[in-house]
Amino acid sequence: MLRAPESALAEPFPMCSRWISMNVRSLDEKRVVVEKHEEPLIRALKDWGFEPIRCSFRGFNLFGGAFHCATLDVRRRGELRSYF
C-alpha cells in the first residue's frame, strides 16, 4: 500500500483539505503534474516510479482546488453522449 505524505503547507488554505497536495493531474501512466512546492509528494512519486512535473499552482488553492479540479479533458474518444 502506498501512503501519501502530508502536504508541505504548514496551514491549509481555508477552503482546502489538508490533503490538497494529492489533487494532481495524471497525464499518462507515468507523468503526474504536481504543485512545485510539494516536495514530500514529489519525492514519494519519484520513489514509486512516477515522473512528477512541477508546476506553480499554489494560488489556485485559495479557491478550494488544484490541478484535477481545474482541468478538463479537451479530446475524448467515442461517440458524443448526453448525461442529462
Biotite code that builds the C-alpha atoms (Angstrom):
import biotite.structure as struc

atoms = struc.array([
    struc.Atom([0.000, 0.000, 0.000], chain_id="A", res_id=1, res_name="MET", atom_name="CA", element="C"),
    struc.Atom([1.273, 3.473, -0.880], chain_id="A", res_id=2, res_name="LEU", atom_name="CA", element="C"),
    struc.Atom([0.733, 6.159, 1.735], chain_id="A", res_id=3, res_name="ARG", atom_name="CA", element="C"),
    struc.Atom([0.723, 9.767, 0.634], chain_id="A", res_id=4, res_name="ALA", atom_name="CA", element="C"),
    struc.Atom([2.781, 12.223, 2.635], chain_id="A", res_id=5, res_name="PRO", atom_name="CA", element="C"),
    struc.Atom([1.033, 15.177, 4.195], chain_id="A", res_id=6, res_name="GLU", atom_name="CA", element="C"),
    struc.Atom([1.045, 18.472, 2.333], chain_id="A", res_id=7, res_name="SER", atom_name="CA", element="C"),
    struc.Atom([4.050, 20.771, 2.554], chain_id="A", res_id=8, res_name="ALA", atom_name="CA", element="C"),
    struc.Atom([1.636, 23.560, 3.549], chain_id="A", res_id=9, res_name="LEU", atom_name="CA", element="C"),
    struc.Atom([2.051, 24.391, 7.235], chain_id="A", res_id=10, res_name="ALA", atom_name="CA", element="C"),
    struc.Atom([-1.544, 25.678, 7.319], chain_id="A", res_id=11, res_name="GLU", atom_name="CA", element="C"),
    struc.Atom([-4.005, 24.607, 4.624], chain_id="A", res_id=12, res_name="PRO", atom_name="CA", element="C"),
    struc.Atom([-5.988, 27.330, 2.904], chain_id="A", res_id=13, res_name="PHE", atom_name="CA", element="C"),
    struc.Atom([-9.474, 27.856, 4.413], chain_id="A", res_id=14, res_name="PRO", atom_name="CA", element="C"),
    struc.Atom([-11.341, 26.208, 1.529], chain_id="A", res_id=15, res_name="MET", atom_name="CA", element="C"),
    struc.Atom([-8.923, 23.271, 1.099], chain_id="A", res_id=16, res_name="CYS", atom_name="CA", element="C"),
    struc.Atom([-8.469, 19.901, 2.672], chain_id="A", res_id=17, res_name="SER", atom_name="CA", element="C"),
    struc.Atom([-5.135, 19.252, 4.362], chain_id="A", res_id=18, res_name="ARG", atom_name="CA", element="C"),
    struc.Atom([-4.686, 16.653, 1.600], chain_id="A", res_id=19, res_name="TRP", atom_name="CA", element="C"),
    struc.Atom([-4.821, 19.240, -1.214], chain_id="A", res_id=20, res_name="ILE", atom_name="CA", element="C"),
    struc.Atom([-1.390, 18.074, -2.377], chain_id="A", res_id=21, res_name="SER", atom_name="CA", element="C"),
    struc.Atom([-2.993, 14.844, -3.614], chain_id="A", res_id=22, res_name="MET", atom_name="CA", element="C"),
    struc.Atom([-5.119, 16.810, -6.087], chain_id="A", res_id=23, res_name="ASN", atom_name="CA", element="C"),
    struc.Atom([-2.765, 16.157, -9.018], chain_id="A", res_id=24, res_name="VAL", atom_name="CA", element="C"),
    struc.Atom([-3.294, 15.688, -12.753], chain_id="A", res_id=25, res_name="ARG", atom_name="CA", element="C"),
    struc.Atom([-2.191, 12.407, -14.323], chain_id="A", res_id=26, res_name="SER", atom_name="CA", element="C"),
    struc.Atom([-1.118, 12.799, -17.941], chain_id="A", res_id=27, res_name="LEU", atom_name="CA", element="C"),
    struc.Atom([-0.410, 9.119, -18.565], chain_id="A", res_id=28, res_name="ASP", atom_name="CA", element="C"),
    struc.Atom([0.783, 6.035, -16.655], chain_id="A", res_id=29, res_name="GLU", atom_name="CA", element="C"),
    struc.Atom([3.990, 7.751, -15.533], chain_id="A", res_id=30, res_name="LYS", atom_name="CA", element="C"),
    struc.Atom([3.708, 11.557, -15.744], chain_id="A", res_id=31, res_name="ARG", atom_name="CA", element="C"),
    struc.Atom([1.911, 13.459, -12.983], chain_id="A", res_id=32, res_name="VAL", atom_name="CA", element="C"),
    struc.Atom([1.543, 17.241, -12.718], chain_id="A", res_id=33, res_name="VAL", atom_name="CA", element="C"),
    struc.Atom([2.120, 18.299, -9.119], chain_id="A", res_id=34, res_name="VAL", atom_name="CA", element="C"),
    struc.Atom([2.415, 21.643, -7.311], chain_id="A", res_id=35, res_name="GLU", atom_name="CA", element="C"),
    struc.Atom([6.097, 22.597, -7.332], chain_id="A", res_id=36, res_name="LYS", atom_name="CA", element="C"),
    struc.Atom([6.276, 23.291, -3.579], chain_id="A", res_id=37, res_name="HIS", atom_name="CA", element="C"),
    struc.Atom([5.024, 19.835, -2.569], chain_id="A", res_id=38, res_name="GLU", atom_name="CA", element="C"),
    struc.Atom([8.482, 18.334, -2.018], chain_id="A", res_id=39, res_name="GLU", atom_name="CA", element="C"),
    struc.Atom([7.326, 15.400, 0.172], chain_id="A", res_id=40, res_name="PRO", atom_name="CA", element="C"),
    struc.Atom([4.849, 14.310, -2.505], chain_id="A", res_id=41, res_name="LEU", atom_name="CA", element="C"),
    struc.Atom([7.359, 14.837, -5.333], chain_id="A", res_id=42, res_name="ILE", atom_name="CA", element="C"),
    struc.Atom([9.905, 12.603, -3.546], chain_id="A", res_id=43, res_name="ARG", atom_name="CA", element="C"),
    struc.Atom([7.254, 9.949, -2.907], chain_id="A", res_id=44, res_name="ALA", atom_name="CA", element="C"),
    struc.Atom([6.075, 9.975, -6.536], chain_id="A", res_id=45, res_name="LEU", atom_name="CA", element="C"),
    struc.Atom([9.664, 9.522, -7.745], chain_id="A", res_id=46, res_name="LYS", atom_name="CA", element="C"),
    struc.Atom([10.176, 6.649, -5.288], chain_id="A", res_id=47, res_name="ASP", atom_name="CA", element="C"),
    struc.Atom([7.035, 4.998, -6.636], chain_id="A", res_id=48, res_name="TRP", atom_name="CA", element="C"),
    struc.Atom([8.270, 5.214, -10.245], chain_id="A", res_id=49, res_name="GLY", atom_name="CA", element="C"),
    struc.Atom([6.343, 8.265, -11.432], chain_id="A", res_id=50, res_name="PHE", atom_name="CA", element="C"),
    struc.Atom([7.707, 11.296, -13.262], chain_id="A", res_id=51, res_name="GLU", atom_name="CA", element="C"),
    struc.Atom([6.441, 14.375, -11.396], chain_id="A", res_id=52, res_name="PRO", atom_name="CA", element="C"),
    struc.Atom([6.105, 17.528, -13.470], chain_id="A", res_id=53, res_name="ILE", atom_name="CA", element="C"),
    struc.Atom([6.454, 20.550, -11.204], chain_id="A", res_id=54, res_name="ARG", atom_name="CA", element="C"),
    struc.Atom([4.114, 23.443, -11.848], chain_id="A", res_id=55, res_name="CYS", atom_name="CA", element="C"),
    struc.Atom([3.397, 26.585, -9.864], chain_id="A", res_id=56, res_name="SER", atom_name="CA", element="C"),
    struc.Atom([-0.274, 26.442, -8.907], chain_id="A", res_id=57, res_name="PHE", atom_name="CA", element="C"),
    struc.Atom([-0.489, 27.397, -5.236], chain_id="A", res_id=58, res_name="ARG", atom_name="CA", element="C"),
    struc.Atom([-2.660, 30.448, -5.949], chain_id="A", res_id=59, res_name="GLY", atom_name="CA", element="C"),
    struc.Atom([-5.490, 28.237, -7.181], chain_id="A", res_id=60, res_name="PHE", atom_name="CA", element="C"),
    struc.Atom([-5.675, 26.551, -3.754], chain_id="A", res_id=61, res_name="ASN", atom_name="CA", element="C"),
    struc.Atom([-7.302, 29.717, -2.432], chain_id="A", res_id=62, res_name="LEU", atom_name="CA", element="C"),
    struc.Atom([-10.394, 28.731, -4.423], chain_id="A", res_id=63, res_name="PHE", atom_name="CA", element="C"),
    struc.Atom([-10.543, 25.250, -2.899], chain_id="A", res_id=64, res_name="GLY", atom_name="CA", element="C"),
    struc.Atom([-8.931, 23.087, -5.541], chain_id="A", res_id=65, res_name="GLY", atom_name="CA", element="C"),
    struc.Atom([-5.864, 22.161, -7.529], chain_id="A", res_id=66, res_name="ALA", atom_name="CA", element="C"),
    struc.Atom([-4.900, 20.538, -10.845], chain_id="A", res_id=67, res_name="PHE", atom_name="CA", element="C"),
    struc.Atom([-7.572, 17.856, -11.057], chain_id="A", res_id=68, res_name="HIS", atom_name="CA", element="C"),
    struc.Atom([-10.317, 20.331, -10.165], chain_id="A", res_id=69, res_name="CYS", atom_name="CA", element="C"),
    struc.Atom([-9.077, 22.980, -12.581], chain_id="A", res_id=70, res_name="ALA", atom_name="CA", element="C"),
    struc.Atom([-8.617, 20.870, -15.711], chain_id="A", res_id=71, res_name="THR", atom_name="CA", element="C"),
    struc.Atom([-10.952, 19.303, -18.224], chain_id="A", res_id=72, res_name="LEU", atom_name="CA", element="C"),
    struc.Atom([-10.370, 16.793, -20.999], chain_id="A", res_id=73, res_name="ASP", atom_name="CA", element="C"),
    struc.Atom([-10.471, 18.508, -24.374], chain_id="A", res_id=74, res_name="VAL", atom_name="CA", element="C"),
    struc.Atom([-10.340, 15.370, -26.521], chain_id="A", res_id=75, res_name="ARG", atom_name="CA", element="C"),
    struc.Atom([-12.279, 12.221, -25.978], chain_id="A", res_id=76, res_name="ARG", atom_name="CA", element="C"),
    struc.Atom([-12.724, 9.031, -27.927], chain_id="A", res_id=77, res_name="ARG", atom_name="CA", element="C"),
    struc.Atom([-16.077, 7.525, -28.742], chain_id="A", res_id=78, res_name="GLY", atom_name="CA", element="C"),
    struc.Atom([-19.430, 8.990, -29.545], chain_id="A", res_id=79, res_name="GLU", atom_name="CA", element="C"),
    struc.Atom([-20.987, 12.124, -28.150], chain_id="A", res_id=80, res_name="LEU", atom_name="CA", element="C"),
    struc.Atom([-23.352, 11.254, -25.268], chain_id="A", res_id=81, res_name="ARG", atom_name="CA", element="C"),
    struc.Atom([-25.629, 13.299, -23.090], chain_id="A", res_id=82, res_name="SER", atom_name="CA", element="C"),
    struc.Atom([-25.528, 12.608, -19.356], chain_id="A", res_id=83, res_name="TYR", atom_name="CA", element="C"),
    struc.Atom([-28.669, 14.611, -18.667], chain_id="A", res_id=84, res_name="PHE", atom_name="CA", element="C"),
])
